Amino acid sequence: MPAETGSDVEPIGLAVIGAGYWGPNLVRNAQATPGLRLEYLCDLDAERAHHVLGGYSTVRVSSSLDEVLADPAVQAVAIATPAATHLPVAMAALEAGKHVLVEKPLAATFSDGRKLVEAAESRGLTLMLDHTFCYTPAVQHLRELVRSGELGSIQYLDSVRINLGLVQPDVDVLWDLAPHDLSIFDAILPDDVRVVEVAAHGSDPIGAGRACVAHLTLRLSDGVMAHVHVNWLSPTKIRTMVIGGSSKTVVWDDLNIVQRLSVHDRGVERTDAVDLGAEARKQAIVSYRTGDTVAPALPEREALRAVMAEFSASISEKRAPLTDGRSGLRVLATLEAASESLANGGSFVAVQAQEAVA
C-alpha cells in the first residue's frame, strides 16, 4: 500500500467540497490522515455541512467555493459533488492552484476529462481519482500477484458485480457500476496493457429507459479478453472477480470476509504430441493440473483511509498517485466506447486512441 506522509511533514490544508452522501466519509478519513489538515467543508447547504461536522468541530463551513479556493490555507480539495459538476468545480480548483481528489467518474465525458488532466499537468498539480476499490487490501494483493508474475501469463479476467441496486436517474448500469471493475483492471494489469476494443450488450426489462443489466467484453492490447457483468436487478448481491493465469488462478469474493482471496494452483495445460505422426501432432494433449489452494492473510482496513494517505503522499512526494487523472481518463474512454457499442447493437468499438490517454 502507498505509505502515509510522515508526521514531521507539515500537513496539507484540505477542503472537502460537498456534504452529501460521500462527503462525510471524506471528512472522517481526512481528519484521521496525519498528512492532511481539514480546513473547510463546503456545501451550498451550510446547515447540512454543520450537521456533518457536529457542534464541536473547528473545521470551517462555507457555502462559497470561491471563498474556499481563495484561502491560501487550502492547498488541496476533495470533491464529492454530482458528476455533472466535476468539470467546473475541479477546473476552478486547478486554476486556483489546488491539488484535486475527485469522485468517479472524472467527468461526464472523455473530452471534459482530458481538459482536467491537461490543466493539472500544465500546472504541475496532482489530479487523483477516488477509485476506492483499488486501495482495498484485496486489490493491492491482486496487483502484486499479477505484476510479480506469480499467476504466470494472464489468460482471462471475469468480473461480476450484481445486486438489487438503485436505478440511477441519469446513467445506465454500465456507467454506474462498471467503473469499479474497469479501474481495478487498470490498476492491477501491467502498465503497457490497455483496453483496445469494447463490446457491450444490455437490456431494460423494467422499462426504466436505460440499460439495467449489461455485459461488457474487453479486448486488451496483449490479446487477452476480459468480461464484466453488471446488474441492478439481482436479488442476490455478488461481487466476484476471477483472474486466470497460465500458472495459477485467483478468485476474489469481496463479500466473503473470512476468505476474500483464493489462489488456486489448478489449471489446464497443453502439450504437443511430438512422438506421434503428423496428423496426431495436429491435436493437442490436454492435461489438468490440480494443486493447492492458498488463502492469503489480508489486513482489514478502510480503503478510503488509504485513498487519503495516497493523495497526501503523492502531493508531498511530487509523484503521480496510483489512480491518477490519466487512469480516470482511460476508464472514461472505455465507458464511452461501451455506450457506442450498446447503441450499435453490441459490435466491437475501438477505445479512444491510446496515445491520448497513455
N, C-alpha and C positions, 0 to 999 in steps of 0.2 A: 504494500500500500504506500501511497505517497506520504512522505514524512511531514509531520506538523512543523510549523515555524517555531524556532527556538524562542524561549521566554526572554532571552536577552535582546531580542529584536523589538523595536518599537512597534506596537500593534497598528494595524492598518484601519483607519477610520472607515466604517461601513454604514451605508444607509440601505434599508430594505424598502423596496417600493411595492406596495400592495399588501393589504392586511386581510385579504380574503382567505380562501381555502388553504393555500400553500404558504402564504406569508408568515403565519405564526410558527410554522416548522422552521423556516429560515431564521426567524428571530431567536428561537430557542437554541438552535445549533450554533448560530453566530456568537451568542453570549457564552457558549461553552467552548469556543475555539480560542486558544491563547493568542494566536496571531492576529485576531480581529478585535476591534473595539466598536461595538454598535453605537452609532451616534443618533440615528433617526429611524423612525418608522413613518413612512409617508403614505398617505391614503386620502382620497377625496373625502372619505367619511372619517373625520378626525375622531369622532366618538368611538367608532369601531376600532381604530388604532389604539386609543386609550384603553379600551376594554382588553385588547390583546396583551398590552404591556402590564396591566394591573396598576394598582394605586400607588405602589412604592417604587416604581421604576424611575431611574434618572435619564433614561433614553428620551430624547425629544420627539414630539409628534408634530408633523406638518402636513397640511393639505396641499402644499405648493411644491411641485417638482423643481421649479426654478429656484426657489429658496434653498432647497437641499443641495442642488448642484452648484450653487454659488458659494457654499460654505467650504472654505479650504480644509476644514477638519475632516471632510469626507473625501477619501481617495478612491473609493470603490462603491459600487451599488450592486445589490442583488434584486433582480426584477421578478416579481410574481404577479403580473398583471395579465389580462386576457391576451391571447396570441395575436389578435389583430392590432394590439398596441405595442408589440415588441419593437417594431421598427422605429416609430417615433420616440419612444421612451429610451431605448438603448442608444439610438443615434444622438439624442440630446446629451446623454451621459458621456458618450465617447467624445463628442465635440467639446464638452466641458473638461475633458482630460481625465475622466474617471475610468477605472477598470470595471468590467461588466461581467456579472454572472446572470444568466437568463434561463428561465424555464424552457423546456422543449414545447413547441418547435422554436428554432432560432428565429424564424419569421414566417409569414404566411405564404411566401413564395421563394423560389430559389433566387430570383433576381434581387429581391429585398434582402435576403440573407447575405448575398455577395456584397451588397453595399455596406453592411455592417462589418463583414470580415475585412474589406478593403479599408474602411475607416479606422478600425482597430490597428491593423498592420501599419498603416501610414503614420500613425501616431505612436507606435511602439507600446500599445496598451494591451492588456490581457482581455480576451473575449472568451468566455467559458460557458459551456452548456451544462445545465443541471440534469445530465443523463444519469440519474441516481443509481440505477441498477448496475452501472459499470463500476461502482465503488463498493459493491457488496463483497464480502469475503469470498463468496462462491464464484463470482465472475472474475475477481482478481486471480483466483486459483485456476480457473479455466484459461485465462490469458497465459498464465505460466505453463500450463500443460501443453497448450497449442504451440506457443512460441519456443519452448525448450526442445520440441521435437519428441517428447515422451509418447505422444499418440502416433507418431510416425507421420506420413503424409496424410493430410486431411482428405477424406473421400466424400463426405456429405455433412450437411448441417440441417437439422429438423427442429422447428420450434412450434409449440402450441401455447397459445395464450387466450383462453376462453373463460367466460363467466357470465352470470346474469348481470350485465353491466348497464350503466346509464347510457341511454341512446342520446348522443350529443346533438344539439340543435343545428350546429354549423359545420360539422365534419363527419365523414363516414368512419367506419370502424378501422379502416386502414390507417387513416391519419391520427386516430385516437390511440390505438394500441400498438400498431406495428413499429412506431419509432423506438419503443423499448428494445425490441428484438434487433432492429437494424443498427442501433447504437451499440448493442452488445457485440454483434458480429464485427462491427468496425473496430471495437476496442480489442478484441481477442485475436483477430486474424493478423498475419504479418503485414507490415506497412505497405508492401508492394502488391498486396492482393486487394482488389476493388470489385465492386459490383459493376458489371458492364451492360447487362440486359435484364429486364424485368417483365414478367407476365403476371397479370392479376385477374382473378375471377372472383365475382362477388354476387350476392343476392340480397333482396329486400323482401323477405317473406311476410313482414308485418305491415308493409306499406308505409314505411317511415320516410320515404323519399330519398333514401341514401342506403348504401350497402351496409347491412348489419352483420353479415357473415362473409368472410373473404379468405382466399388462399393466394399467397404470393410466392412465385417461383423466381429465384435469383440465379443468374449465371455469373460466376466470378471470373476474374481475369486469368486464373490458373486452371480453368476448365471445370472446377468443382461446382456442383449445384446445391443451392440452399433453399429451404422451404419454410414459410411462416403461415400458420393458420391462426386467424383472429376471429372472435365471435362474441357479440353482445348478448346472445340469446340462450346460452347454455345454462341450465340449472346447476350444473356441476362446474366448479372452478378448477381449472387445470393450468399449471404453469410448468411446462417441462421443455427441456432442450436436450437433444441428442447430437453429439459430435463424434462422428465415426472416423477413425484413423486406420492406417494400414497396420499399426502395431496394437493399439488399444482404442477402446470406445469409452467415452464418458457420458453419463446421464445426469442431468441436473433437474431435480424436482424441488422447486422453490417452496412448495407447501409442506415438504417433509422436514420438519425442524430437527429430527433426530439424525437423518442421513440425507443432506441436501445433494451431495455429490457421490456418485458411484463410478469407479474406474474399473472397467472390465477388460481383462486380458483374454478376450474371446474375439473370434472373427473368422473370416473366410480367406483362405489362401489359394492361389492358383499357381500351378507349376506345369511346364510343358512336358509332354510325353516324349522325351528325347530318345528313348530306346525303342520306340515303336516305328512303324512305317510312316511314309509321308502323309497318308490320309489320316492316320491316328494322331499324328502330331498336330493336325489342324484343330483337334479337340483339346479342350483343357481338362486337366485333372483338378477337381476342386476338393480341397480338404478343409475341415472345420477344426479350428484351434479352440480348445477350452482350457482356460487358466483361472487364476484367482480373480476375485472381485475385492477391491480395496475401497473403503470409505474414508477419505481424508478428514482429519480433525480440523474443523474450521471454527474460528472465534465468532462469537455473536456480538456484533457491534452495529450501531446505526449508520447506514450508508451515507445519510445526509451530513453526518459529522465529518466523514471522510471527504465529502464534497467540499465542505467549508475549509478543511485543512489544506486540500489541494489548491483551492482558489488562493488562499493566503500564501502558500509556499510558492506557487507559480509567479505571483507578483513579486515577492521578496527575492526569489532566485532568478527573476527575469527570464523565465523559460515558458514554453507552451504547456498548458495543462493537458492531462490525458484526453479530456473531452473538449478540445478547443473549438474555435469557431469553424474551422475547416471540417472537422468531424461532423458538426451540425449541418454544414452545407452539403456534405455527402449524403446525409440522411434525407435532406430536403430534395436533392436531385433524384434519389431513388423513389421517394413518395410521389413526386411529380410524374415520373415515368410510369409508376404504377397507376396513377389516375388516368393517364392517357391510354394505357393498356386496357383498363377497365371499361373506358368509353368506347374502345375499338374492338370489343368482344374477346379480349384476353390474348391478343397477339403480343409477341415479344417487342418491347420498345427499348431502344438504346438509352442508357443513362447519360446525363449531361457530360460533355467532353471532360475526360479525367484531368486534363491539364488545367482546367478551370477550377478544380476543387482539390487538387493533389496536396 
